[in-house]
Amino acid sequence: MADLLVAQRHELLLRELAAHGALRIVELAARLEVSSATVRRDLAELAEAGKVVRVRGGAMLASRRGVPNRVHLRQRTRALRAAPAAEAGPVLGLLVPSMRYHYPRLVAGVRSVAARRGARVIIGLTDYAEPRDMDRIDDLVASGATGLLVTTAEGHRTPAATLDRLRDTGVPFVLVEREPQDPYASCEFAVSDHRQGAYAAVRHFGALGHDRVGLYTNGGPTAAPVREGHAAAVRSLGLDPSAPVVDGGRPVLGSAEAARHYDGFIERCLAGGTRAALVHSDHDAIELARRLRLRGLRTPDDLALIAYDDEIAALAEVPLTAVAPPKHELGELATGLLLDRLGATEPPAVRQVALQPRLVVRASCGAARDGSPSHEPPATRS
């Protein structure tokens, strides 16, 4: 068959893919009795014409719109599970909104467990500004993912419609730093308990004698549970509820708009007698401290601060006390949940696990005398 015309090879390739749903390049080359290089070249031409979709190590038929539909994705998943694997072990598709700030440690946790247990990780990036969550999920499944770790860009609570679309892929999944909007949904997830983290920060301020604790958040997915934890602490500890609670949205860091939000929050705190604030995130807390200094005010004397995230809090001019979500541990835990499910002969019970963040005490809250951090180990709630 080596002397087949290009058009004939293309027709045979399409027939093979139609019959089997998805095939690897080595299998197509054997069936057509041509080299793998020839098959790759033919698939590239067919993909450019919108007739096939290239995936890692092989190809599948395109839908009418030139992208894999849900039926095709399920076919590909079944075909690749049945086909001889080019590499041993499961393939984990990891969706994250960014590879900056919060996520590198989480990804490191995922990779460490995957490496120990013989799994491969492929990553898909969505975006907070223009979410493409399901497009990226479809890409991961088409690329051979046999399990999914999913952090969507749409918010901390995942709506039922998104869960339904995830189930439609036919691939097991675990939500990471996300939980279902419906608290009774049967869905595995692993999260940092941001409510507990915020509560611990407000409780610490209360123990230091503050009766008003403000809150500044930056519009991110973590903002909602942080607000809930702050409000719960204010109620249960009997603190003054008049302290300002502000969400500054997501302006560009260092912009005039961001500065207006910071200055407005500072003015409300000082005008109402609030001398302590929880600030999400580290960047925002550092900028707030800088805006205070420009006014001739100091941290913690004029406004004590606790940051939320603990990525760069220790590097601030006045080292920031911070709530530290256990990101690396979370990545490890979520990966373990998914691999347990993929490797089980019988479906295990659905597990929903929350890890409690640490409170790392430094100078900015007025409690650390020697500048050395202190913290408590994370707790697990499941």
Buried (B, 14 or more C-beta within 10 A) or exposed (E): EEEBEEEEBBEBBBEBBEEBBBBBBBBBBEBBEBEEEBBBBBBEBBBEEEBBBBBBBBBBBBBEEEBBBBEBBBBBBEBBEEBEBEEEBBBBBBBBBBEEBBBBBBBEBBBBBBEEBEBBBBBBBBEBEEBBBBEBBBBBBBBBBBBBBBBBBBBBBBBEEBBEBBEBBBBBBBBBBBBBBEEEBEBBBBBBBBBBBBBBBBBBBBEBEBBBBBBBBBEBBBBBBBBBBBBBBBEEBEBEEEBBBBBBEEBEEEEEEBBEBBBBBBEBBBEBEBBBBBBBBBBBBBBBBBBBBEEEBEBBEBBBBBBBBBBBBBEBEBBBBBBBBBBBBBBBBBBBBBBBBBEEEEEEEEBBBBBBBBBBBBBBBBBBEEEEBEBEEBEEEE
